[in-house]
Amino acid sequence: MRAAHERVDAIVFDMDGTLIESHAVVPAAYRAAIMDAGGPLLSDAEIIAGYPLGPPAALLTHLLERPATDRDLARYHAHLIALATQVTVYPGVADLLAGVAGRGAVGLFTGASHQAAEILLDRVGLLGHFQVVVGGDEVARPKPEPDGVELACRLLGVHPSRTAYVGDSPLDPRAARRSGALAVAAGWGHQYEPGEPADRTAGHPRDLLALLG
């Protein structure tokens, strides 16, 4: 661990692929919303390829090839609600969040919208574990820029150098490093790439308990 991270007072988590298994549900919600709006039938791979563009408004704009409207966003969130029963929590995550309670600040920053985060976290019973939830629609720049990690840290009242950001996507450790936070790769997540540099790699959620000592 770098000297700046000798003590970690907070953990900020990514959501999809880190806390919850939603790799089929999210593309399905986008696909249905796009078809509702008269757009093409797209594969999961075509939709997932657009994730780095940012929150739902940006991705829908890209996939529809026109500016996304409030109605488009409402359709997406409605489909997400309908499909949310298929979302599951990764084994060990609930125990992890229960274990860190009271030992440090706990937040979440996801590239999904704030509304989508609340829909999915509430559905799986995790929403109450977080002091702060930041969506990709609440910051100017998406990952790998540090905006979301930095905002979550400000809202928690903890400096990034005393914070660990945990995520499965290669964009997550990049965002962590740019913010000055400890970059922790969620090795169990579906977008985890072993070759992506991280300060630490956790093979299982329980491994993260040691961060708060």
RODO-2510 file (C-alpha; in nm, 4 decimals, decimal comma):
residues 213
     n   res          X          Y          Z
     1     m     0,0000     0,0000     0,0000
     2     r     0,1280     0,3472    -0,0802
     3     a     0,2189     0,5724     0,2110
     4     a    -0,0821     0,7959     0,1437
     5     h    -0,3046     0,4990     0,2218
     6     e    -0,1539     0,3880     0,5505
     7     r    -0,5001     0,4379     0,6973
     8     v    -0,8327     0,3892     0,5212
     9     d    -1,1282     0,5611     0,6843
    10     a    -1,3867     0,5029     0,4111
    11     i    -1,4795     0,2586     0,1391
    12     v    -1,6658     0,3712    -0,1724
    13     f    -1,8080     0,0949    -0,3901
    14     d    -1,8997     0,0597    -0,7533
    15     m    -2,2354    -0,1145    -0,7940
    16     d    -2,2940    -0,3326    -1,1019
    17     g    -2,0462    -0,6195    -1,1125
    18     t    -1,9124    -0,5313    -0,7682
    19     l    -2,2062    -0,5565    -0,5298
    20     i    -2,4765    -0,6992    -0,7524
    21     e    -2,4951    -0,9401    -1,0443
    22     s    -2,6892    -0,7416    -1,3035
    23     h    -2,4969    -0,8096    -1,6232
    24     a    -2,8055    -0,9416    -1,8053
    25     v    -3,0695    -0,7154    -1,6508
    26     v    -2,9192    -0,3755    -1,7332
    27     p    -2,8654    -0,4431    -2,1063
    28     a    -3,2155    -0,5927    -2,1247
    29     a    -3,3660    -0,2744    -1,9780
    30     y    -3,1753    -0,0597    -2,2269
    31     r    -3,2766    -0,2857    -2,5158
    32     a    -3,6449    -0,2668    -2,4249
    33     a    -3,6331     0,1116    -2,3826
    34     i    -3,4607     0,1550    -2,7182
    35     m    -3,7156    -0,0618    -2,8953
    36     d    -4,0008     0,1268    -2,7242
    37     a    -3,8563     0,4441    -2,8756
    38     g    -3,8440     0,2949    -3,2243
    39     g    -3,4748     0,2130    -3,2144
    40     p    -3,3004    -0,1037    -3,3353
    41     l    -3,2788    -0,4414    -3,1636
    42     l    -2,9318    -0,4408    -3,0082
    43     s    -2,7243    -0,7184    -2,8571
    44     d    -2,5906    -0,7133    -2,5022
    45     a    -2,2400    -0,6626    -2,6418
    46     e    -2,3456    -0,3553    -2,8422
    47     i    -2,5055    -0,2003    -2,5352
    48     i    -2,2239    -0,2875    -2,2939
    49     a    -1,9684    -0,1382    -2,5330
    50     g    -2,1311     0,1988    -2,4681
    51     y    -2,1030     0,1874    -2,0882
    52     p    -1,7890     0,4070    -2,0796
    53     l    -1,9929     0,6899    -2,2352
    54     g    -2,1521     0,7586    -1,8992
    55     p    -2,4991     0,7514    -1,7398
    56     p    -2,8229     0,6394    -1,9079
    57     a    -2,8929     0,9706    -2,0837
    58     a    -2,5558     0,9579    -2,2576
    59     l    -2,5855     0,5914    -2,3517
    60     l    -2,9435     0,6236    -2,4766
    61     t    -2,8427     0,9259    -2,6848
    62     h    -2,5651     0,7194    -2,8416
    63     l    -2,7781     0,4114    -2,9071
    64     l    -3,0818     0,6019    -3,0360
    65     e    -2,8620     0,8337    -3,2449
    66     r    -3,0578     1,1342    -3,1169
    67     p    -3,0792     1,3245    -2,7892
    68     a    -3,2435     1,1126    -2,5203
    69     t    -3,5629     1,2606    -2,3789
    70     d    -3,7128     1,2429    -2,0320
    71     r    -3,9583     0,9894    -2,1732
    72     d    -3,6710     0,7694    -2,2929
    73     l    -3,5166     0,7788    -1,9463
    74     a    -3,8502     0,7035    -1,7828
    75     r    -3,8924     0,4012    -2,0101
    76     y    -3,5470     0,2742    -1,9194
    77     h    -3,6066     0,3087    -1,5460
    78     a    -3,9509     0,1456    -1,5785
    79     h    -3,7990    -0,1568    -1,7527
    80     l    -3,5258    -0,1689    -1,4887
    81     i    -3,7887    -0,1821    -1,2143
    82     a    -3,9687    -0,4651    -1,3963
    83     l    -3,6493    -0,6660    -1,4395
    84     a    -3,4959    -0,5924    -1,0987
    85     t    -3,6356    -0,9122    -0,9490
    86     q    -3,3669    -1,0959    -1,1492
    87     v    -3,0794    -0,9080    -0,9841
    88     t    -2,8819    -1,0929    -0,7177
    89     v    -2,6222    -0,9923    -0,4602
    90     y    -2,2762    -1,1433    -0,4951
    91     p    -2,1991    -1,3989    -0,2216
    92     g    -2,0335    -1,2323     0,0757
    93     v    -2,1405    -0,8763    -0,0068
    94     a    -2,4178    -0,8539     0,2533
    95     d    -2,1831    -0,9853     0,5235
    96     l    -1,9151    -0,7398     0,4125
    97     l    -2,1472    -0,4398     0,4362
    98     a    -2,2708    -0,5535     0,7761
    99     g    -1,9106    -0,5970     0,8867
   100     v    -1,7919    -0,2512     0,7861
   101     a    -2,0872    -0,0761     0,9511
   102     g    -1,9573     0,1455     1,2281
   103     r    -1,5924     0,0878     1,1340
   104     g    -1,5723     0,3554     0,8661
   105     a    -1,7670     0,5658     0,6214
   106     v    -1,9376     0,3731     0,3400
   107     g    -2,0447     0,5220     0,0085
   108     l    -2,1265     0,4247    -0,3463
   109     f    -2,0400     0,5730    -0,6825
   110     t    -2,1807     0,4090    -0,9922
   111     g    -2,1861     0,4999    -1,3572
   112     a    -2,5592     0,4254    -1,3507
   113     s    -2,8037     0,7041    -1,2746
   114     h    -2,8861     0,7853    -0,9138
   115     q    -3,2406     0,6618    -0,9758
   116     a    -3,1191     0,3330    -1,1230
   117     a    -2,8862     0,2826    -0,8265
   118     e    -3,1688     0,3329    -0,5794
   119     i    -3,3984     0,1000    -0,7754
   120     l    -3,1485    -0,1854    -0,7787
   121     l    -3,0028    -0,1382    -0,4308
   122     d    -3,3486    -0,1146    -0,2766
   123     r    -3,4635    -0,4263    -0,4636
   124     v    -3,1801    -0,6368    -0,3197
   125     g    -3,1979    -0,4833     0,0279
   126     l    -2,8633    -0,3030     0,0231
   127     l    -2,9672     0,0627    -0,0018
   128     g    -2,9674     0,1245     0,3731
   129     h    -2,5996     0,0306     0,4046
   130     f    -2,4754     0,3450     0,2287
   131     q    -2,4327     0,6884     0,3788
   132     v    -2,3898     0,8356     0,0310
   133     v    -2,5049     0,7207    -0,3145
   134     v    -2,3657     0,9065    -0,6156
   135     g    -2,4880     0,8340    -0,9677
   136     g    -2,3098     0,8987    -1,2925
   137     d    -2,5733     1,1585    -1,3784
   138     e    -2,4592     1,3708    -1,0831
   139     v    -2,1065     1,4411    -1,2090
   140     a    -1,9720     1,6172    -1,5165
   141     r    -1,7395     1,3434    -1,6390
   142     p    -1,7753     0,9622    -1,6313
   143     k    -1,5148     0,7102    -1,5212
   144     p    -1,2187     0,6904    -1,5601
   145     e    -1,2299     1,0581    -1,4613
   146     p    -1,2228     1,1008    -1,0825
   147     d    -1,5300     1,3240    -1,0467
   148     g    -1,7623     1,0643    -0,8946
   149     v    -1,5097     0,9255    -0,6489
   150     e    -1,4181     1,2780    -0,5417
   151     l    -1,7836     1,3776    -0,4941
   152     a    -1,8565     1,0687    -0,2861
   153     c    -1,5541     1,1469    -0,0679
   154     r    -1,6623     1,5095    -0,0216
   155     l    -2,0112     1,4038     0,0799
   156     l    -1,8681     1,1507     0,3257
   157     g    -1,6287     1,4125     0,4642
   158     v    -1,3227     1,1950     0,3982
   159     h    -1,0204     1,2812     0,1836
   160     p    -0,9622     1,0480    -0,1144
   161     s    -0,6192     0,9571     0,0243
   162     r    -0,8002     0,7970     0,3206
   163     t    -1,0509     0,6197     0,0974
   164     a    -1,0596     0,2923    -0,0962
   165     y    -1,2619     0,2738    -0,4169
   166     v    -1,3683    -0,0800    -0,5046
   167     g    -1,4848    -0,1850    -0,8502
   168     d    -1,4678    -0,4602    -1,1087
   169     s    -1,4342    -0,2641    -1,4333
   170     p    -1,0927    -0,1460    -1,5590
   171     l    -1,2398     0,2054    -1,5408
   172     d    -1,2756     0,1772    -1,1622
   173     p    -0,9073     0,1569    -1,0584
   174     r    -0,8272     0,4293    -1,3104
   175     a    -1,0860     0,6596    -1,1527
   176     a    -0,9560     0,5695    -0,8059
   177     r    -0,5968     0,6485    -0,8950
   178     r    -0,6863     0,9806    -1,0566
   179     s    -0,8728     1,0832    -0,7400
   180     g    -0,5909     0,9754    -0,5090
   181     a    -0,7942     0,6924    -0,3555
   182     l    -0,6693     0,3399    -0,2991
   183     a    -0,7621     0,1413    -0,6124
   184     v    -0,9088    -0,1968    -0,5182
   185     a    -1,0105    -0,4404    -0,7916
   186     a    -1,3143    -0,6593    -0,7247
   187     g    -1,1756    -0,9847    -0,8597
   188     w    -1,5130    -1,1599    -0,8472
   189     g    -1,6868    -0,9101    -1,0784
   190     h    -1,7899    -0,9860    -1,4342
   191     q    -1,5798    -0,7062    -1,5906
   192     y    -1,2655    -0,7766    -1,3870
   193     e    -0,9473    -0,7843    -1,5972
   194     p    -0,6425    -0,9271    -1,4155
   195     g    -0,4044    -0,7216    -1,6278
   196     e    -0,5477    -0,3875    -1,5164
   197     p    -0,3183    -0,2257    -1,2550
   198     a    -0,4685    -0,1822    -0,9094
   199     d    -0,3239    -0,1112    -0,5660
   200     r    -0,4945    -0,4223    -0,4332
   201     t    -0,7040    -0,7055    -0,5707
   202     a    -0,9714    -0,8711    -0,3589
   203     g    -1,0675    -1,2223    -0,4589
   204     h    -1,3766    -1,2245    -0,2371
   205     p    -1,5792    -0,9490    -0,0641
   206     r    -1,4629    -1,0675     0,2802
   207     d    -1,1071    -0,9681     0,1858
   208     l    -1,2135    -0,6028     0,2019
   209     l    -1,2814    -0,6100     0,5766
   210     a    -0,9075    -0,5797     0,6383
   211     l    -0,9004    -0,2389     0,4679
   212     l    -1,0603    -0,0691     0,7667
   213     g    -0,8488    -0,2635     1,0148
***
